[in-house]
Amino acid sequence: MSADQSLQLEKMAALEKSSREQSKKVRLLEARVETLEQDNSALKDKASMLQEKAKAAAKEKKGILFLL
């Protein structure tokens, strides 16, 4: 095997390793995005629930003030 062929094989091996590492990083980032999407959905649900509670409390307060 010539030195040029050996160098080409080394370059190919380095590219394959880099590709595997990049694929792993992409998979980790995709998992993180999925987790963040789930967190975001849960926070939106909680915010909606708190808004409903705030509306109910405001309505109750308005009713109490009306009675006074």
C-alpha positions in Angstrom: 0.0 0.0 0.0 1.4 3.4 -1.0 1.7 6.3 1.4 -1.0 8.1 -0.5 -3.4 5.2 -0.1 -2.6 5.0 3.6 -3.2 8.8 4.0 -6.6 8.4 2.1 -7.6 5.5 4.5 -6.7 7.6 7.5 -8.7 10.5 6.2 -11.7 8.2 5.5 -11.5 6.8 9.0 -11.3 10.3 10.6 -14.3 11.4 8.5 -16.3 8.3 9.6 -15.5 8.9 13.2 -16.5 12.6 12.9 -19.7 11.6 11.2 -20.5 9.1 14.1 -19.8 11.8 16.7 -22.0 14.4 14.8 -24.8 11.8 14.6 -24.6 11.2 18.3 -24.7 14.9 19.0 -27.7 15.3 16.7 -29.5 12.5 18.5 -28.8 14.1 21.9 -30.1 17.4 20.7 -33.2 15.8 19.3 -33.9 14.2 22.6 -33.4 17.6 24.4 -35.8 19.3 22.0 -38.4 16.6 22.7 -38.0 17.1 26.4 -38.2 20.9 26.1 -41.4 20.5 24.0 -42.9 18.4 26.7 -41.9 20.9 29.4 -43.3 23.7 27.3 -46.6 21.9 26.9 -46.9 21.2 30.6 -46.1 24.8 31.4 -48.8 26.0 29.0 -51.3 23.7 30.6 -50.3 25.0 34.1 -50.5 28.6 33.0 -54.0 28.0 31.5 -55.1 26.4 34.8 -53.7 29.3 36.8 -55.5 31.8 34.6 -58.8 30.0 35.1 -58.2 30.0 38.9 -57.4 33.7 38.7 -60.6 34.4 36.8 -62.6 32.5 39.3 -61.0 34.3 42.2 -61.6 37.7 40.6 -65.3 36.7 40.0 -65.6 35.6 43.6 -64.0 38.8 44.9 -66.3 40.8 42.7 -69.3 39.0 44.2 -68.1 39.5 47.8 -67.6 43.2 47.1 -71.1 43.5 45.6 -72.6 42.0 48.8 -70.8 44.6 51.0 
